[in-house]
């Protein structure tokens, strides 16, 4: 993955994002586009130079200081999960564990989809979100294993928990590992589907 690619999606600037999305649009159906060590294995090497060029142009429109990204490498995942579970027991929400890394394009894209005006209100009303940094596949692996190793199917990988700690759903099948091709509507549909699976004893 190129540094330009990551920076565009971390800026959050509407001009840069619009240009980047325009660059990605022709490639949405080409799931074999190669990014060096991508979020999951790709098959063919194609159009990388053209994509990098387009995204570099997008950066030319706006080049701020790089953001840290949604995954805090210094966070204590165990503590954050326990805090979220305690809150979920009190308010009846679900806990959404988001395993990812700041180098991962799909993870950055998903984090921006969370902010869509059609997604954010529902997410806030029904979930406590815990972002878990997996680093270069060398961090919080014990946490992943505890919840069935969802990252084996690629990242971002999500695990949905009831306040009791019970696993309600998981994207271990890699359903969101290609989040760069997802839409806000699709993410919202996933969230609604997981809420529908909430155990009755977890309802508030």
N, CA, C and O of each residue as an XYZ file, in Angstrom:
816
protein
N       0.841     -1.182      0.000
C       0.000      0.000      0.000
C       0.874      1.230      0.000
O       1.833      1.306      0.768
N       0.569      2.181     -0.834
C       1.393      3.363     -0.936
C       1.097      4.339      0.185
O      -0.033      4.397      0.668
N       2.110      5.122      0.618
C       1.866      6.137      1.653
C       0.817      7.139      1.203
O       0.035      7.625      2.020
N       0.790      7.460     -0.108
C      -0.195      8.410     -0.610
C      -1.607      7.899     -0.401
O      -2.508      8.657     -0.042
N      -1.792      6.609     -0.628
C      -3.112      6.001     -0.499
C      -3.627      6.112      0.924
O      -4.776      6.489      1.157
N      -2.752      5.775      1.883
C      -3.151      5.840      3.279
C      -3.460      7.274      3.687
O      -4.457      7.527      4.363
N      -2.606      8.218      3.279
C      -2.770      9.603      3.694
C      -4.075     10.193      3.207
O      -4.738     10.920      3.948
N      -4.459      9.893      1.968
C      -5.715     10.427      1.424
C      -6.879     10.063      2.311
O      -7.707     10.917      2.628
N      -6.958      8.799      2.721
C      -8.117      8.363      3.494
C      -8.039      8.774      4.954
O      -9.060      8.810      5.640
N      -6.847      9.082      5.438
C      -6.730      9.526      6.825
C      -7.009     11.018      6.970
O      -7.351     11.474      8.061
N      -6.871     11.782      5.895
C      -7.081     13.224      6.007
C      -8.516     13.585      6.340
O      -8.778     14.493      7.129
N      -9.462     12.845      5.714
C     -10.865     13.171      5.909
C     -11.286     14.389      5.116
O     -12.449     14.790      5.179
N     -10.361     14.998      4.360
C     -10.699     16.173      3.582
C     -11.627     15.799      2.447
O     -11.315     14.875      1.695
N     -12.763     16.479      2.286
C     -13.747     16.084      1.283
C     -13.227     16.152     -0.142
O     -13.614     15.332     -0.975
N     -12.354     17.115     -0.445
C     -11.833     17.213     -1.807
C     -10.930     16.032     -2.118
O     -11.063     15.388     -3.159
N      -9.997     15.752     -1.188
C      -9.083     14.635     -1.410
C      -9.840     13.321     -1.465
O      -9.547     12.470     -2.304
N     -10.826     13.145     -0.563
C     -11.598     11.910     -0.549
C     -12.394     11.734     -1.833
O     -12.475     10.632     -2.377
N     -12.976     12.815     -2.309
C     -13.758     12.732     -3.543
C     -12.885     12.311     -4.709
O     -13.281     11.470     -5.515
N     -11.693     12.895     -4.802
C     -10.781     12.532     -5.882
C     -10.301     11.096     -5.740
O     -10.183     10.367     -6.725
N     -10.023     10.696     -4.492
C      -9.564      9.326     -4.269
C     -10.652      8.322     -4.622
O     -10.377      7.292     -5.237
N     -11.890      8.624     -4.230
C     -12.991      7.718     -4.545
C     -13.213      7.633     -6.048
O     -13.558      6.576     -6.577
N     -13.012      8.758     -6.731
C     -13.135      8.742     -8.183
C     -12.063      7.861     -8.795
O     -12.298      7.178     -9.792
N     -10.891      7.881     -8.194
C      -9.804      7.045     -8.692
C     -10.082      5.574     -8.442
O      -9.723      4.722     -9.255
N     -10.722      5.274     -7.315
C     -11.001      3.885     -6.965
C     -12.197      3.308     -7.694
O     -12.297      2.092     -7.858
N     -13.105      4.165     -8.133
C     -14.359      3.701     -8.719
C     -14.159      2.703     -9.854
O     -14.832      1.672     -9.863
N     -13.256      2.960    -10.823
C     -13.100      1.998    -11.915
C     -12.541      0.658    -11.463
O     -12.596     -0.332    -12.193
N     -11.997      0.641    -10.233
C     -11.352     -0.584     -9.759
C     -12.191     -1.373     -8.770
O     -11.751     -2.400     -8.252
N     -13.405     -0.891     -8.506
C     -14.227     -1.554     -7.497
C     -14.495     -3.020     -7.820
O     -14.600     -3.855     -6.922
N     -14.604     -3.324     -9.117
C     -14.907     -4.699     -9.481
C     -13.651     -5.512     -9.747
O     -13.721     -6.710    -10.020
N     -12.513     -4.859     -9.667
C     -11.251     -5.558     -9.906
C     -10.628     -5.909     -8.573
O      -9.701     -5.231     -8.131
N     -11.108     -6.940     -7.931
C     -10.698     -7.263     -6.565
C      -9.290     -7.814     -6.499
O      -8.773     -8.079     -5.414
N      -8.666     -7.988     -7.656
C      -7.303     -8.484     -7.657
C      -6.280     -7.366     -7.749
O      -5.102     -7.630     -7.989
N      -6.708     -6.106     -7.562
C      -5.757     -5.004     -7.587
C      -4.715     -5.231     -6.505
O      -5.059     -5.578     -5.375
N      -3.450     -5.042     -6.837
C      -2.382     -5.366     -5.906
C      -1.936     -4.163     -5.099
O      -1.505     -3.158     -5.665
N      -2.037     -4.257     -3.770
C      -1.406     -3.324     -2.867
C      -0.382     -4.150     -2.104
O      -0.719     -5.237     -1.634
N       0.860     -3.678     -1.959
C       1.874     -4.470     -1.267
C       1.377     -4.933      0.086
O       0.981     -4.115      0.915
N       1.394     -6.236      0.318
C       0.911     -6.870      1.545
C      -0.412     -6.277      1.952
O      -0.503     -5.623      2.991
N      -1.462     -6.495      1.140
C      -2.744     -5.863      1.395
C      -3.455     -6.463      2.581
O      -2.915     -7.318      3.283
N      -4.683     -6.002      2.800
C      -5.438     -6.466      3.945
C      -5.767     -7.944      3.825
O      -5.967     -8.614      4.839
N      -5.826     -8.453      2.637
C      -5.819     -9.889      2.452
C      -5.216    -10.164      1.092
O      -5.103     -9.258      0.267
N      -4.823    -11.415      0.849
C      -4.046    -11.732     -0.338
C      -4.781    -11.396     -1.614
O      -5.946    -11.761     -1.770
N      -4.124    -10.710     -2.530
C      -4.656    -10.413     -3.856
C      -3.979    -11.333     -4.861
O      -2.909    -11.870     -4.573
N      -4.571    -11.526     -6.024
C      -4.070    -12.515     -6.952
C      -3.207    -11.929     -8.048
O      -2.179    -12.517     -8.386
N      -3.582    -10.793     -8.620
C      -2.864    -10.298     -9.789
C      -2.305     -8.929     -9.529
O      -2.813     -8.201     -8.676
N      -1.271     -8.564    -10.246
C      -0.680     -7.237    -10.153
C      -1.171     -6.426    -11.335
O      -0.809     -6.703    -12.479
N      -2.005     -5.413    -11.058
C      -2.565     -4.647    -12.154
C      -2.885     -3.235    -11.739
O      -3.367     -2.997    -10.631
N      -2.622     -2.308    -12.616
C      -3.041     -0.917    -12.504
C      -2.491     -0.192    -11.287
O      -3.008      0.866    -10.929
N      -1.467     -0.721    -10.643
C      -0.952     -0.072     -9.445
C      -0.380      1.308     -9.754
O      -0.611      2.261     -9.010
N       0.372      1.414    -10.860
C       0.975      2.690    -11.204
C      -0.086      3.743    -11.484
O       0.030      4.883    -11.035
N      -1.133      3.358    -12.235
C      -2.200      4.310    -12.560
C      -2.922      4.756    -11.294
O      -3.235      5.936    -11.136
N      -3.185      3.821    -10.400
C      -3.888      4.150     -9.158
C      -3.062      5.089     -8.298
O      -3.577      6.065     -7.752
N      -1.760      4.781     -8.181
C      -0.884      5.617     -7.378
C      -0.831      7.035     -7.935
O      -0.836      8.009     -7.181
N      -0.780      7.143     -9.264
C      -0.734      8.456     -9.903
C      -1.987      9.261     -9.595
O      -1.906     10.437     -9.242
N      -3.148      8.621     -9.729
C      -4.403      9.313     -9.469
C      -4.499      9.768     -8.022
O      -4.958     10.874     -7.739
N      -4.064      8.909     -7.107
C      -4.146      9.258     -5.696
C      -3.122     10.328     -5.328
O      -3.361     11.138     -4.433
N      -1.994     10.331     -6.013
C      -1.016     11.388     -5.787
C      -1.595     12.734     -6.206
O      -1.359     13.752     -5.556
N      -2.362     12.729     -7.307
C      -3.036     13.947     -7.738
C      -4.056     14.386     -6.691
O      -4.225     15.578     -6.432
N      -4.731     13.403     -6.095
C      -5.696     13.731     -5.042
C      -4.983     14.386     -3.869
O      -5.483     15.351     -3.290
N      -3.828     13.866     -3.523
C      -3.056     14.465     -2.435
C      -2.612     15.872     -2.790
O      -2.478     16.730     -1.917
N      -2.385     16.104     -4.079
C      -1.974     17.434     -4.513
C      -3.020     18.475     -4.211
O      -2.712     19.655     -4.038
N      -4.286     18.025     -4.146
C      -5.375     18.953     -3.837
C      -5.379     19.317     -2.363
O      -5.837     20.391     -1.972
N      -4.857     18.394     -1.544
C      -4.868     18.659     -0.101
C      -3.850     17.764      0.570
O      -3.988     16.544      0.493
N      -2.834     18.305      1.226
C      -1.798     17.511      1.861
C      -1.526     18.009      3.278
O      -0.595     18.786      3.488
N      -2.325     17.573      4.251
C      -2.133     17.991      5.643
C      -1.153     17.061      6.348
O      -0.638     16.117      5.748
N      -0.903     17.332      7.617
C      -0.098     16.404      8.405
C      -0.850     15.102      8.556
O      -2.079     15.098      8.635
N      -0.140     14.015      8.597
C      -0.785     12.718      8.666
C      -1.455     12.499     10.014
O      -0.921     12.838     11.070
N      -2.632     11.924      9.935
C      -3.374     11.625     11.160
C      -2.875     10.306     11.728
O      -2.244      9.515     11.026
N      -3.160     10.079     12.982
C      -2.740      8.839     13.616
C      -3.492      7.655     13.050
O      -2.939      6.562     12.929
N      -4.743      7.864     12.706
C      -5.570      6.758     12.242
C      -6.483      6.279     13.353
O      -6.316      6.680     14.505
N      -7.447      5.427     13.027
C      -8.447      5.014     14.016
C      -7.957      4.005     15.048
O      -8.616      3.800     16.067
N      -6.815      3.373     14.802
C      -6.334      2.326     15.712
C      -5.167      2.841     16.549
O      -4.098      3.159     16.026
N      -5.393      2.914     17.848
C      -4.395      3.443     18.774
C      -3.444      2.326     19.184
O      -3.844      1.378     19.859
N      -2.194      2.443     18.778
C      -1.223      1.383     19.068
C      -0.888      1.299     20.555
O      -0.353      0.292     21.018
N      -1.202      2.357     21.301
C      -0.900      2.359     22.726
C      -2.094      1.913     23.590
O      -1.970      1.806     24.810
N      -3.221      1.662     22.970
C      -4.427      1.302     23.728
C      -4.285     -0.073     24.371
O      -3.593     -0.953     23.859
N      -4.953     -0.230     25.496
C      -5.016     -1.521     26.185
C      -6.319     -2.183     25.762
O      -7.380     -1.866     26.298
N      -6.246     -3.103     24.801
C      -7.453     -3.717     24.240
C      -8.264     -4.444     25.295
O      -9.493     -4.365     25.300
N      -7.595     -5.146     26.182
C      -8.308     -5.896     27.225
C      -9.128     -4.949     28.105
O     -10.293     -5.211     28.406
N      -8.505     -3.860     28.506
C      -9.194     -2.885     29.355
C     -10.333     -2.217     28.600
O     -11.418     -2.024     29.149
N     -10.089     -1.866     27.344
C     -11.124     -1.189     26.552
C     -12.336     -2.104     26.331
O     -13.480     -1.653     26.376
N     -12.073     -3.373     26.097
C     -13.179     -4.316     25.900
C     -13.987     -4.465     27.182
O     -15.217     -4.477     27.143
N     -13.306     -4.579     28.314
C     -14.016     -4.732     29.579
C     -14.862     -3.507     29.890
O     -15.982     -3.624     30.387
N     -14.316     -2.329     29.592
C     -15.080     -1.092     29.807
C     -16.330     -1.075     28.944
O     -17.411     -0.716     29.409
N     -16.177     -1.464     27.690
C     -17.315     -1.481     26.767
C     -18.358     -2.506     27.207
O     -19.556     -2.245     27.101
N     -17.927     -3.655     27.695
C     -18.864     -4.685     28.151
C     -19.635     -4.202     29.383
O     -20.831     -4.457     29.519
N     -18.945     -3.514     30.261
C     -19.611     -2.980     31.459
C     -20.687     -1.970     31.060
O     -21.789     -1.968     31.608
N     -20.349     -1.117     30.102
C     -21.320     -0.128     29.621
C     -22.484     -0.814     28.912
O     -23.633     -0.391     29.040
N     -22.181     -1.871     28.167
C     -23.229     -2.593     27.443
C     -24.186     -3.294     28.394
O     -25.383     -3.389     28.121
N     -23.666     -3.780     29.501
C     -24.534     -4.409     30.492
C     -25.492     -3.395     31.098
O     -26.605     -3.739     31.494
N     -25.054     -2.153     31.166
C     -25.881     -1.108     31.772
C     -26.921     -0.548     30.811
O     -28.034     -0.219     31.222
N     -26.558     -0.437     29.513
C     -27.485      0.222     28.583
C     -28.082     -0.697     27.515
O     -28.902     -0.259     26.708
N     -27.673     -1.969     27.508
C     -28.283     -2.913     26.577
C     -27.748     -2.867     25.160
O     -28.257     -3.567     24.285
N     -26.728     -2.053     24.919
C     -26.145     -2.005     23.576
C     -25.264     -3.229     23.342
O     -24.978     -3.993     24.264
N     -24.843     -3.395     22.097
C     -23.877     -4.422     21.743
C     -22.488     -3.801     21.741
O     -22.338     -2.579     21.717
N     -21.484     -4.652     21.767
C     -20.100     -4.205     21.673
C     -19.544     -4.643     20.330
O     -19.625     -5.816     19.968
N     -18.981     -3.700     19.598
C     -18.404     -3.986     18.285
C     -16.882     -3.903     18.400
O     -16.327     -2.828     18.626
N     -16.219     -5.042     18.243
C     -14.762     -5.077     18.233
C     -14.300     -4.958     16.792
O     -14.659     -5.779     15.949
N     -13.514     -3.949     16.513
C     -13.014     -3.693     15.159
C     -11.508     -3.937     15.150
O     -10.730     -3.103     15.613
N     -11.106     -5.095     14.615
C      -9.691     -5.437     14.515
C      -9.144     -4.890     13.201
O      -9.682     -5.179     12.131
N      -8.082     -4.105     13.282
C      -7.520     -3.546     12.056
C      -6.165     -2.921     12.301
O      -5.538     -3.152     13.336
N      -5.714     -2.123     11.338
C      -4.416     -1.463     11.438
C      -4.443     -0.201     10.588
O      -5.181     -0.114      9.606
N      -3.639      0.761     10.971
C      -3.645      2.042     10.263
C      -2.975      1.990      8.897
O      -3.094      2.936      8.119
N      -2.269      0.899      8.591
C      -1.679      0.740      7.260
C      -2.669      0.127      6.271
O      -2.400      0.079      5.070
N      -3.788     -0.332      6.763
C      -4.748     -1.100      5.960
C      -5.790     -0.188      5.319
O      -6.584      0.446      6.013
N      -5.779     -0.129      4.003
C      -6.732      0.714      3.277
C      -8.170      0.376      3.632
O      -8.971      1.272      3.900
N      -8.503     -0.907      3.636
C      -9.884     -1.306      3.908
C     -10.330     -0.878      5.304
O     -11.492     -0.531      5.518
N      -9.391     -0.908      6.251
C      -9.708     -0.477      7.614
C      -9.995      1.015      7.670
O     -10.921      1.454      8.353
N      -9.194      1.792      6.947
C      -9.389      3.242      6.917
C     -10.713      3.581      6.232
O     -11.460      4.445      6.691
N     -10.988      2.891      5.131
C     -12.246      3.127      4.421
C     -13.431      2.821      5.322
O     -14.386      3.595      5.370
N     -13.382      1.694      6.040
C     -14.493      1.334      6.929
C     -14.676      2.390      8.010
O     -15.806      2.729      8.362
N     -13.577      2.910      8.537
C     -13.687      3.933      9.582
C     -14.392      5.178      9.059
O     -15.107      5.846      9.806
N     -14.194      5.495      7.781
C     -14.894      6.632      7.191
C     -16.363      6.303      6.907
O     -17.226      7.176      7.000
N     -16.637      5.068      6.568
C     -18.030      4.669      6.352
C     -18.819      4.755      7.657
O     -20.014      5.051      7.640
N     -18.160      4.499      8.783
C     -18.820      4.661     10.081
C     -19.316      6.089     10.274
O     -20.313      6.318     10.958
N     -18.624      7.042      9.675
C     -18.962      8.450      9.867
C     -20.045      8.942      8.918
O     -20.488     10.085      9.028
N     -20.475      8.099      7.995
C     -21.542      8.491      7.076
C     -22.793      8.858      7.875
O     -23.102      8.234      8.890
N     -23.499      9.874      7.402
C     -24.674     10.366      8.144
C     -25.783      9.332      8.265
O     -26.647      9.445      9.135
N     -25.765      8.324      7.397
C     -26.772      7.271      7.497
C     -26.337      6.151      8.447
O     -27.159      5.338      8.870
N     -25.052      6.111      8.776
C     -24.508      5.024      9.601
C     -24.270      5.459     11.042
O     -24.643      4.749     11.975
N     -23.649      6.625     11.228
C     -23.222      7.046     12.562
C     -24.337      7.069     13.599
O     -24.124      6.561     14.700
N     -25.512      7.628     13.318
C     -26.557      7.639     14.358
C     -26.952      6.231     14.809
O     -27.150      5.993     16.000
N     -27.067      5.301     13.861
C     -27.456      3.932     14.221
C     -26.339      3.244     14.993
O     -26.594      2.513     15.951
N     -25.104      3.480     14.574
C     -23.957      2.888     15.258
C     -23.894      3.357     16.703
O     -23.725      2.550     17.617
N     -24.031      4.659     16.908
C     -23.966      5.212     18.265
C     -25.119      4.733     19.143
O     -24.952      4.547     20.348
N     -26.287      4.535     18.535
C     -27.469      4.146     19.305
C     -27.444      2.682     19.728
O     -28.134      2.293     20.670
N     -26.653      1.874     19.037
C     -26.738      0.432     19.268
C     -25.432     -0.269     19.617
O     -25.447     -1.448     19.970
N     -24.302      0.431     19.525
C     -23.015     -0.230     19.733
C     -22.042      0.624     20.542
O     -22.050      1.853     20.472
N     -21.211     -0.066     21.306
C     -20.002      0.509     21.865
C     -18.859     -0.040     21.011
O     -18.642     -1.250     20.965
N     -18.141      0.839     20.344
C     -17.099      0.404     19.402
C     -15.731      0.404     20.083
O     -15.347      1.374     20.737
N     -15.009     -0.697     19.916
C     -13.644     -0.809     20.423
C     -12.731     -1.112     19.243
O     -12.812     -2.191     18.656
N     -11.868     -0.175     18.895
C     -10.897     -0.398     17.827
C      -9.675     -1.102     18.396
O      -9.114     -0.672     19.404
N      -9.267     -2.183     17.750
C      -8.160     -2.999     18.248
C      -7.071     -3.085     17.188
O      -7.284     -3.628     16.104
N      -5.913     -2.547     17.510
C      -4.788     -2.513     16.573
C      -4.085     -3.862     16.517
O      -3.651     -4.380     17.546
N      -3.971     -4.433     15.318
C      -3.245     -5.692     15.171
C      -1.817     -5.468     14.684
O      -1.079     -6.422     14.439
N      -1.430     -4.189     14.547
C      -0.076     -3.886     14.116
C       0.225     -4.526     12.774
O      -0.605     -4.501     11.866
N       1.403     -5.093     12.651
C       1.778     -5.840     11.453
C       1.561     -7.326     11.718
O       2.468     -8.146     11.578
N       0.321     -7.645     12.108
C      -0.063     -9.010     12.468
C       0.741     -9.506     13.674
O       1.012    -10.699     13.808
N       1.118     -8.558     14.553
C       1.927     -8.943     15.705
C       1.444     -8.317     17.008
O       2.153     -8.346     18.014
N       0.220     -7.742     16.993
C      -0.315     -7.131     18.203
C      -1.722     -7.639     18.486
O      -2.510     -7.865     17.567
N      -2.021     -7.813     19.741
C      -3.358     -8.219     20.196
C      -3.839     -9.514     19.540
O      -5.038     -9.722     19.355
N      -2.891    -10.374     19.195
C      -3.279    -11.650     18.594
C      -3.997    -12.533     19.614
O      -4.838    -13.355     19.248
N      -3.665    -12.360     20.893
C      -4.346    -13.127     21.933
C      -5.812    -12.722     22.022
O      -6.680    -13.551     22.293
N      -6.077    -11.433     21.791
C      -7.468    -10.953     21.821
C      -8.233    -11.551     20.650
O      -9.370    -11.997     20.801
N      -7.606    -11.556     19.492
C      -8.241    -12.154     18.319
C      -8.544    -13.634     18.561
O      -9.635    -14.115     18.254
N      -7.572    -14.339     19.111
C      -7.764    -15.770     19.376
C      -8.891    -16.010     20.375
O      -9.633    -16.987     20.274
N      -9.002    -15.122     21.317
C     -10.057    -15.250     22.336
C     -11.443    -15.238     21.707
O     -12.376    -15.865     22.209
N     -11.560    -14.506     20.587
C     -12.863    -14.371     19.936
C     -12.922    -15.113     18.596
O     -13.622    -14.694     17.674
N     -12.181    -16.217     18.504
C     -12.292    -17.088     17.344
C     -11.399    -16.737     16.177
O     -11.634    -17.199     15.060
N     -10.373    -15.923     16.412
C      -9.410    -15.543     15.368
C     -10.079    -14.972     14.122
O      -9.865    -15.487     13.025
N     -10.876    -13.930     14.263
C     -11.569    -13.351     13.103
C     -10.622    -12.764     12.066
O     -10.978    -12.664     10.891
N      -9.410    -12.370     12.486
C      -8.490    -11.743     11.540
C      -7.913    -12.742     10.543
O      -7.253    -12.346      9.582
N      -8.157    -14.034     10.762
C      -7.685    -15.031      9.811
C      -8.313    -14.828      8.435
O      -7.747    -15.241      7.424
N      -9.480    -14.193      8.399
C     -10.160    -13.941      7.134
C      -9.818    -12.589      6.544
O     -10.404    -12.185      5.540
N      -8.864    -11.873      7.163
C      -8.472    -10.553      6.683
C      -8.990     -9.463      7.600
O      -9.865     -9.695      8.434
N      -8.437     -8.266      7.432
C      -8.890     -7.114      8.208
C      -9.390     -6.016      7.276
O      -8.934     -5.914      6.137
N     -10.327     -5.192      7.753
C     -10.885     -5.174      9.094
C     -11.735     -6.411      9.368
O     -12.410     -6.942      8.485
N     -11.678     -6.844     10.616
C     -12.494     -7.964     11.063
C     -13.300     -7.504     12.269
O     -12.754     -6.904     13.195
N     -14.579     -7.782     12.257
C     -15.451     -7.325     13.335
C     -16.000     -8.509     14.124
O     -16.320     -9.558     13.563
N     -16.101     -8.319     15.423
C     -16.746     -9.287     16.306
C     -17.782     -8.512     17.115
O     -17.479     -7.467     17.690
N     -18.987     -9.028     17.151
C     -20.076     -8.385     17.888
C     -20.345     -9.168     19.165
O     -20.558    -10.380     19.128
N     -20.334     -8.473     20.284
C     -20.548     -9.106     21.580
C     -21.782     -8.553     22.264
O     -22.114     -7.375     22.136
N     -22.455     -9.433     22.994
C     -23.502     -8.980     23.913
C     -22.802     -8.490     25.177
O     -21.612     -8.743     25.367
N     -23.530     -7.794     26.035
C     -22.937     -7.293     27.264
C     -22.367     -8.383     28.144
O     -21.473     -8.128     28.951
N     -22.873     -9.593     27.998
C     -22.399    -10.735     28.771
C     -21.047    -11.243     28.281
O     -20.404    -12.057     28.944
N     -20.613    -10.750     27.098
C     -19.382    -11.250     26.498
C     -19.642    -12.313     25.454
O     -18.718    -12.764     24.777
N     -20.894    -12.716     25.319
C     -21.265    -13.723     24.322
C     -21.049    -13.187     22.907
O     -21.423    -12.055     22.601
N     -20.444    -14.010     22.049
C     -20.239    -13.614     20.661
C     -21.554    -13.737     19.903
O     -22.142    -14.816     19.831
N     -22.003    -12.638     19.347
C     -23.251    -12.595     18.591
C     -23.007    -12.817     17.106
O     -23.794    -13.485     16.436
N     -21.920    -12.259     16.594
C     -21.608    -12.379     15.170
C     -20.132    -12.079     14.955
O     -19.468    -11.511     15.822
N     -19.627    -12.468     13.786
C     -18.229    -12.241     13.451
C     -18.075    -12.197     11.944
O     -18.840    -12.829     11.216
N     -17.076    -11.443     11.473
C     -16.774    -11.438     10.036
C     -15.522    -12.270      9.761
O     -14.691    -11.905      8.930
N     -15.405    -13.376     10.460
C     -14.259    -14.267     10.262
C     -14.177    -14.754      8.822
O     -13.110    -15.160      8.359
N     -15.307    -14.715      8.113
C     -15.321    -15.142      6.706
C     -14.743    -14.076      5.775
O     -14.726    -14.258      4.557
N     -14.270    -12.969      6.342
C     -13.669    -11.930      5.516
C     -14.667    -11.018      4.835
O     -14.342    -10.367      3.843
N     -15.879    -10.968      5.361
C     -16.956    -10.209      4.705
C     -16.621     -8.737      4.501
O     -17.086     -8.125      3.539
N     -15.817     -8.159      5.398
C     -15.497     -6.740      5.270
C     -14.018     -6.488      4.968
O     -13.562     -5.346      5.022
N     -13.273     -7.539      4.652
C     -11.857     -7.370      4.353
C     -11.637     -6.627      3.042
O     -10.529     -6.168      2.766
N     -12.690     -6.506      2.231
C     -12.642     -5.694      1.014
C     -13.535     -4.466      1.190
O     -14.304     -4.120      0.294
N     -13.431     -3.812      2.340
C     -14.306     -2.681      2.660
C     -14.165     -1.539      1.673
O     -15.048     -0.685      1.590
N     -13.066     -1.504      0.920
C     -12.889     -0.432     -0.064
C     -13.983     -0.457     -1.122
O     -14.233      0.553     -1.779
N     -14.636     -1.602     -1.290
C     -15.708     -1.717     -2.284
C     -17.085     -1.582     -1.653
O     -18.094     -1.634     -2.356
N     -17.140     -1.409     -0.334
C     -18.423     -1.360      0.372
C     -19.046      0.030      0.285
O     -18.373      1.022      0.006
N     -20.339      0.065      0.531
C     -21.067      1.326      0.597
C     -21.576      1.526      2.021
O     -21.630      0.582      2.809
N     -21.945      2.747      2.335
C     -22.509      3.044      3.649
C     -23.771      2.218      3.883
O     -24.022      1.756      4.996
N     -24.552      2.039      2.836
C     -25.787      1.257      2.950
C     -25.490     -0.180      3.349
O     -26.193     -0.758      4.179
N     -24.449     -0.756      2.760
C     -24.092     -2.133      3.086
C     -23.615     -2.254      4.530
O     -23.949     -3.217      5.220
N     -22.844     -1.286      4.979
C     -22.386     -1.302      6.371
C     -23.572     -1.178      7.322
O     -23.640     -1.879      8.331
N     -24.498     -0.294      7.000
C     -25.691     -0.129      7.829
C     -26.507     -1.418      7.871
O     -27.036     -1.783      8.922
N     -26.612     -2.098      6.754
C     -27.348     -3.363      6.708
C     -26.699     -4.414      7.608
O     -27.393     -5.175      8.281
N     -25.358     -4.452      7.616
C     -24.663     -5.368      8.518
C     -25.004     -5.036      9.969
O     -25.328     -5.926     10.755
N     -24.931     -3.773     10.314
C     -25.210     -3.359     11.683
C     -26.624     -3.719     12.104
O     -26.845     -4.214     13.209
N     -27.581     -3.466     11.219
C     -28.975     -3.787     11.531
C     -29.163     -5.293     11.698
O     -29.914     -5.746     12.562
N     -28.478     -6.051     10.869
C     -28.575     -7.509     10.974
C     -28.028     -8.019     12.290
O     -28.580     -8.951     12.875
N     -26.944     -7.415     12.762
C     -26.361     -7.841     14.033
C     -27.235     -7.439     15.209
O     -27.344     -8.183     16.184
N     -27.857     -6.275     15.128
C     -28.775     -5.870     16.202
C     -29.940     -6.849     16.293
O     -30.415     -7.163     17.385
N     -30.393     -7.327     15.142
C     -31.508     -8.279     15.118
C     -31.128     -9.607     15.776
O     -32.002    -10.361     16.202
N     -29.836     -9.891     15.858
C     -29.364    -11.144     16.459
C     -29.110    -11.014     17.956
O     -28.742    -11.987     18.614
N     -29.306     -9.815     18.491
C     -29.004     -9.591     19.900
C     -29.828    -10.522     20.784
O     -31.047    -10.603     20.630
N     -29.177    -11.223     21.705
C     -29.908    -12.130     22.616
C     -30.979    -11.366     23.378
O     -30.770    -10.217     23.768
N     -32.097    -11.985     23.586
C     -33.208    -11.305     24.264
C     -32.842    -10.890     25.675
O     -33.341     -9.884     26.180
N     -31.972    -11.661     26.313
C     -31.592    -11.312     27.692
C     -30.647    -10.111     27.708
O     -30.378     -9.535     28.762
N     -30.135     -9.731     26.496
C     -29.249     -8.570     26.434
C     -30.027     -7.293     26.118
O     -29.482     -6.191     26.190
N     -31.301     -7.451     25.769
C     -32.112     -6.281     25.427
C     -32.289     -5.411     26.665
O     -32.388     -5.910     27.786
N     -32.327     -4.118     26.442
C     -32.444     -3.188     27.580
C     -33.830     -2.555     27.578
O     -34.139     -1.742     28.449
